[in-house]
Amino acid sequence: MIPYRLIDSATEHGTTLKLYQRGRDFAIRVDKVGELMNTSQHNSEEVLARLACEHVAGIENPRLLIGGLGLGYTLAEALTHTGPDATIVVSELMPSVVRWNRKYLGTAAGFPLLDERVEVLEQDVGKVMKENSNSFDAIMLDVDNGPDGFTRDDNDALYGLKGLNNAYNALKPGGVLTVWSAFRDVAFTQRMLKVGFRVKEERVRARSARRGSKHNIWIGIR
């Protein structure tokens, strides 16, 4: 098997990210954590977007927020399932991830950042939600490995009661929040309910195949 080779690295906000390539596949790894994401497993990231877009179907001029650009698959899927009148704001804290999507990773996801409906903000999605009340029809969060896997301590604020309140308030009445996680988390479900969301959960394959690991997606309706 062809080994992965390091093609770039960056240290931002106290975290060192490394981008690896093996043939057509890419992977992003984090020091002391290991592999954060790779292009061979992205079905659950696409489902995250589809679940949100299903809820806003039929809304005129929908405004959506994606927290965490990752490898671009959630954004690409959201663009596929929204019309020309949609606006999709992508909030990505790490400038290197945005740069890598433009230079390398876009080949896998179809260069979704080139779409005119996309607005990129290189800042914390928690800050974006806090500063934009009643602004979004849908919010999709895929930051770190979800509520139970913190690469940065600030993610606790994002997935805690304070962060969920910010998400709730950033949504328009009837809006939807979808949250991706590598793991189940009963405590997180309870926090969503406490904030006021109507909550459902889905277990989704990491790959589209019938076998393999599953990820968790929460769907919360304001």
N, C-alpha and C positions, 0 to 999 in steps of 0.2 A: 504494500500500500504506500502511496506517495505521502510523505510526511508533511504536516503543516509547516510553513515558513513564515517568520515574522517579517511583515512589510512596513509597519509603522507603529509608533507608540506615542503616548502623550500623558503628561501628569497635569490634572486639572482638579481644582477643588479638593486637593488632598488625596486624590485617587489616581493610580496609574492604570491606564487602559492600554492593551496591546491588540493590534489587529493582525490576524494570521490568514494565510491563504493556502489552499490545497486544490489545485486544478481550478474548477469553477466555484468551489466552496470557500466561504469565509467564516471566521469565528472571531469574536471579541472576548478577551480574557481580562480578568482583573487580578492584580497581585493579591495573594493570600486568600483569594476566593476561588479562583479557577475560571472555567469557562462560563461566561455570562449568557451568551447566545451564539447560534450558528445558523447558517443558511439551509442546513439540511432538515431543520425542525422548525416549522413556522405555521402549521395548521391552526394551532390554538390562537396565535396572534391575529390570524385572519378572521377566525370566529369572533374574537373580541370586537372587531369592527363590524362584522355582519349583524351581530345582535344589537348593536347600537343603531346601525343604519335602518334596520327593520322597524325600529320604534319611531324614527323620524320620517319614514316614508310618507309622502303626501304633504309634508310641511313646506310652504313656500320660503325660499331663501334661508334654508337651515344653516345654522352656525354650529360647528362642531369643534371640540378641543381634544387633541391627542397629547397626553402626557407621556413622553418617552418616545423618541424617534426609532431607536433600536436599529434594526436592519431594513426598515422601511416597509415591511409587509403589512402592518396595520394600516398605515397611510394609504398604500396602494389599494388595499381592499376597500377602504372607506371611499376612495375616489371612484372605484368601480360601481359602488352601490349608492352613489348620490348623483344628482343631476348637475347641469351647468350653472345653476343658480346657487349652489352650495359654497360655503366658505369653510375651509378646514385649517384651523390654527394648530401648529405643531410646536409644543414647548419642549425643548431639549436643553438640559443644563450643560452638557459637555460639548463645546464647540468642535472637538475632534470627531465626534460621532456625526455631526452635520457635514463636516468636511469629507469624512470617509464615505458617506452616502453619495455625495456629489462626485467623488473621484473614483471610488472602487465599488461600493456596495450597490449602487444604483443598477448595475448590470443584472443583479439577481432579482430585484423588485420592479424593474422597469422604469427607473429614474422618476419616481413619483414627485420629487421636489421640483421638477420642471413644470408641473401642472400649474396653470394660472390661478387655480382656486386655492392654492396652498400659501399660507403665511407662516414663516418660521420665526420663532422667538427663542433666542439662546438664553433662557433663564429658567428658574425653578417653576414647575407647573403649579406648585402650591401658592407661589406669589401671584401667578396669573389668575388663579381661581379667586384668591382673596381680593384682588383688585377689580374683578369683573362680576358683579352681582347681577343675577337675572339675565345673563348674556348668552348662554349656550343651550341648544336643544339636546345635545349629547356630549358627554365627556367620556373618554376612554383612557384609562390609566394602566400603563405597563412600565413601571419604574422599579429597577432592581429586580429581585425575584418575587416581588409581591409583599404583602403585609408582614410575612414571617421571615423575610430574608433581606436584611439591611446591609447594603454596601456602605451607605452613609447614615450617620446618626439622624440627619435631618429627615430621613424617610419615615421615622417614627412620628414626626409631626404631620406628615402627609397622610398616613394611614391611621392615625389616632383620631380621637373625637374632634380635636381642633381642625385637622385636615378634612375630615368628612363633613364637618359643618361648613367649611369653605366650599367644598364640592357641591353640597346641597344648595347653598345660597347662590353659587355661580350658575346653576341650572335655572332655566325658565320653569314655571309650574308645569308639571307633566313631563319634564325632561328626564333623560335616562343617564345613569352612571354605570359603565361597565369596567370591571377591575380584573386584571390578569394576575394569576399567582401560580408559582410552581407547586404550591402546597395548599391543602385545606387549612382553614383557620376559623374555628368556631367562635373565638373571641372577636374576630373581625366582623363576622356576621352579626353578632350581638351589638357591636358598636354601630353598624349601619342601621339596624333597627332602632336603636336608641336615638339616633339623629333624626329619624323620621322617614327613612326610605322604606318602600315596599320591596322586599328582597326575594330574589330567586338565585339559585346556584346551578351551574352546569359543569360537568366533568367532560373535558375535551381532550382527544388524542393530540399529542405533540406533533405527530405526523398524521397524514390523512389515512394511513393504513389502519387495519383493524387491530393490529398489535402495537405494543410499545407503551411508553409512559403516558400518563394523563396529567393535564393541568386543570386548574380551577378557575372559573370565571363567575364573578358575582354580577348580577343585574339588579340595579337599584333604581326605582322610579320615585321621583319627587312628587 
